[in-house]
Amino acid sequence: MIRIRPYKEADAAAILSWSQDEKAFYQWSAGVLGNYPITQREFGFVTSLMPFTAFDETGIVGFFTLRTPDESLDELRFGFVIVDPQKRGKGCGKAMLRLGLKYAFEIYRAKKASLGVFENNLPAYYCYKAVGFKDVVLDTTEKYYVLGDEWKCKEMAIESI
């Protein structure tokens, strides 16, 4: 059974080990944390957000952060979502996100949760859709230049569940 708890610095080594190549690293970090490979010290940036670690009886299985896009707690934004590659495709990501949504809506009383996902990260996109996130049409598409290519970001959101 997946559970979540506040992130601990001791979790960093396991979480960072899941990015085994540059593309995988940038798909979940968008380069916001630094250039691949980042150090545990650079990863420490996440403590300025609301970081959570997902775990089961075998150990750490996932990580995500929540943050407020503005001063209000009406919207919480998921970021830096990653699941241990050994656990992908087994429902761990969905379970982790459902717990994160429960926390956002029941503890923080947010009215909306949002996130961005790169168009080239279809497994993550379908995971988000499976837990109820819906595409949001924006006037402009957020773009990042990663590894010599332009990566477009899809905006997704879910209203209070």
C-alpha angles and dihedrals in degrees: 000000000000119000133173132221136169112289118260124204088239088067093065098084093055094043094048091048089065092070099079095166139023097256093053090047094051093044091066101028103034085212090285091125094050138271124323123300101033125192127239087250092057090046087057086083088085090072087073087066130049100277123190133188122208119211143169135188090292096054137258114004106165150001139207141159133221124208139167114248089206138007094286128083089217089102128035120191123212117219143167091027112179137159127198105266089229089060099044118117092026100093096261094120093049092047091048093049093047089055090047090051091048089052093047095048103034103034102030094028091224115175094209140021122202142179143169125235129185116246088232092060101076097159090058092043092054091045090055092047090050091059093048108270113143131203114263117209111222130187090239132028117230110236132194128190107225130168091348095307136097112246117197120211123218117213116223133180143173128203121227111300 
